Amino acid sequence: MPFSLGHHRSLVCWISTDDIERTTFRHDEEQLRRYRSYAGDGVFRLSVGIEAARDICRDLDRVLAR
């Protein structure tokens, strides 16, 4: 799913390590192994928009509490 990190709304996106390695890095096998041991299965990317800080914190608290 395409998304824009420059939007006025906040976004949280999950990016799998496989996708990151395939589209971003040009590393050898050892570098990829070290990155995977650091990143695990993937990472979350948080882009904060112009929403009120308390609304963003409330939303994150609700999601992370699951």
Backbone as numpy.savetxt, mean C-alpha at the origin, in Angstrom:
# Nx Ny Nz CAx CAy CAz Cx Cy Cz
-7.41 -3.04 -10.36 -8.25 -1.86 -10.36 -7.36 -0.62 -10.36
-7.48 0.24 -11.35 -6.67 1.46 -11.38 -7.15 2.47 -10.34
-6.22 3.24 -9.84 -6.56 4.27 -8.87 -5.56 5.39 -8.98
-5.95 6.55 -8.49 -5.08 7.72 -8.53 -4.69 8.10 -7.11
-3.38 8.15 -6.85 -2.93 8.54 -5.51 -2.93 10.05 -5.33
-3.24 10.80 -6.36 -3.29 12.25 -6.24 -4.70 12.79 -6.08
-5.60 11.96 -5.66 -7.02 12.35 -5.54 -7.26 13.12 -4.25
-8.36 13.85 -4.17 -8.68 14.61 -2.96 -9.24 13.74 -1.85
-9.62 12.51 -2.17 -10.09 11.56 -1.16 -8.94 10.66 -0.72
-9.03 10.17 0.50 -8.01 9.24 0.99 -8.24 7.86 0.39
-7.14 7.17 0.13 -7.20 5.83 -0.42 -6.25 4.91 0.34
-6.66 3.69 0.53 -5.78 2.66 1.06 -5.81 1.53 0.05
-4.63 1.17 -0.44 -4.54 0.16 -1.49 -3.58 -0.94 -1.05
-3.97 -2.18 -1.28 -3.11 -3.33 -1.04 -2.37 -3.63 -2.34
-1.07 -3.78 -2.27 -0.26 -4.11 -3.44 0.53 -5.37 -3.08
0.29 -6.42 -3.84 0.98 -7.69 -3.55 2.46 -7.57 -3.90
3.28 -8.31 -3.18 4.72 -8.30 -3.44 5.00 -8.80 -4.86
4.25 -9.78 -5.34 4.44 -10.26 -6.71 4.23 -9.13 -7.72
3.18 -8.33 -7.52 2.92 -7.22 -8.44 4.01 -6.16 -8.36
4.48 -5.87 -7.14 5.55 -4.88 -6.98 6.81 -5.36 -7.70
7.17 -6.61 -7.48 8.38 -7.16 -8.11 8.27 -7.17 -9.63
7.11 -7.53 -10.13 6.91 -7.66 -11.58 6.91 -6.31 -12.28
6.37 -5.28 -11.64 6.19 -4.01 -12.33 7.17 -2.92 -11.94
7.89 -3.07 -10.83 8.72 -1.99 -10.33 10.20 -2.31 -10.33
10.56 -3.47 -9.86 11.96 -3.76 -9.61 12.61 -4.49 -10.77
13.88 -4.24 -10.94 14.73 -4.99 -11.87 15.92 -5.50 -11.07
15.62 -6.37 -10.11 16.65 -6.89 -9.21 17.01 -8.31 -9.55
18.18 -8.72 -9.06 18.56 -10.12 -9.23 17.82 -10.95 -8.16
17.99 -12.26 -8.23 17.25 -13.16 -7.35 17.51 -12.88 -5.87
18.74 -12.60 -5.48 19.06 -12.33 -4.07 18.38 -11.06 -3.59
18.38 -10.02 -4.40 17.72 -8.77 -4.02 16.22 -8.98 -3.87
15.63 -9.74 -4.78 14.19 -10.04 -4.69 13.88 -10.86 -3.44
14.73 -11.82 -3.10 14.52 -12.63 -1.90 14.55 -11.76 -0.65
15.51 -10.84 -0.59 15.61 -9.94 0.57 14.40 -9.02 0.65
13.93 -8.51 -0.49 12.75 -7.65 -0.48 11.54 -8.43 0.01
11.36 -9.65 -0.50 10.20 -10.46 -0.09 10.26 -10.75 1.40
11.45 -10.99 1.97 11.54 -11.25 3.40 11.18 -9.99 4.20
11.39 -8.83 3.63 11.04 -7.56 4.27 9.56 -7.25 4.11
9.04 -7.38 2.90 7.66 -6.95 2.59 6.62 -8.04 2.84
7.04 -9.29 2.94 6.07 -10.36 3.12 5.23 -10.53 1.87
3.93 -10.68 2.04 3.03 -10.91 0.91 2.65 -9.64 0.18
2.91 -8.49 0.80 2.56 -7.24 0.15 2.57 -6.08 1.13
2.17 -4.93 0.64 2.17 -3.72 1.46 0.87 -2.95 1.23
0.54 -2.11 2.18 -0.55 -1.17 2.01 0.03 0.17 1.63
-0.62 0.85 0.72 -0.23 2.20 0.34 -1.36 3.12 0.80
-1.02 4.11 1.61 -2.00 5.06 2.14 -1.74 6.42 1.52
-2.75 6.95 0.86 -2.68 8.28 0.30 -3.74 9.12 1.00
-3.31 10.12 1.75 -4.23 10.91 2.56 -4.72 12.11 1.76
-6.03 12.25 1.70 -6.65 13.34 0.97 -6.91 14.54 1.86
-7.94 15.31 1.52 -8.23 16.54 2.26 -9.39 16.36 3.24
-9.64 15.13 3.62 -10.68 14.87 4.61 -10.23 15.32 5.99
-11.17 15.44 6.88 -10.85 15.81 8.26 -10.04 14.68 8.90
-9.00 15.04 9.64 -8.12 14.06 10.27 -8.89 13.09 11.15
-9.87 13.56 11.89 -10.63 12.68 12.78 -11.41 11.63 11.98
-11.90 12.00 10.79 -12.62 11.04 9.95 -11.67 9.96 9.42
-10.48 10.36 9.00 -9.50 9.40 8.51 -9.09 8.45 9.65
-8.81 9.00 10.82 -8.42 8.17 11.97 -9.53 7.21 12.36
-10.76 7.67 12.35 -11.90 6.81 12.69 -12.02 5.67 11.68
-11.89 5.99 10.40 -11.97 4.94 9.38 -10.85 3.93 9.52
-9.63 4.40 9.76 -8.50 3.48 9.94 -8.68 2.63 11.18
-9.14 3.22 12.28 -9.39 2.45 13.50 -10.40 1.35 13.24
-11.46 1.68 12.50 -12.51 0.70 12.22 -11.97 -0.45 11.37
-11.19 -0.16 10.38 -10.67 -1.19 9.49 -9.60 -2.03 10.19
-8.69 -1.40 10.91 -7.59 -2.12 11.53 -8.03 -2.95 12.73
-9.19 -2.66 13.28 -9.69 -3.40 14.43 -10.25 -4.77 14.02
-10.43 -5.01 12.76 -11.01 -6.28 12.27 -10.03 -7.40 12.38
